Amino acid sequence: MMADTDATPMHGPTKIFADDPNVDRLFEMVLALAAEISKVDEKLDTVLRLLDRHEIVTMAEARNFEPDAEQQAARDAVRKMFIETLLAPFQAAADAMDGKHGLLP
């Protein structure tokens, strides 16, 4: 179940990496779960930052929280590390091929 109504599920006959379509579907599922984990991590970060300011956090405060530039940069760094860790096995396989098929910029 997707948490956001604007999220678009990945599906279809497009081959991503494997000859077995079930492996590709599993990969799609893992990426969808990773996206949800990233959203939960940002929500947790919001609550922790608000708790650092107050002893009690309201739902409205959590929903309306906007990170400042420094906080957003920290979130972006965490997300980048998460994606790199998630895709590390694929990056290693691509590097082993010839070093020209990098997945990450």
HELIX and SHEET records of a PDB file:
HELIX    1   1 PRO A   21  ARG A   53  1                                  33    
HELIX    2   2 MET A   59  ASN A   64  1                                   6    
HELIX    3   3 ALA A   69  MET A   97  1                                  29    
END                                                                             
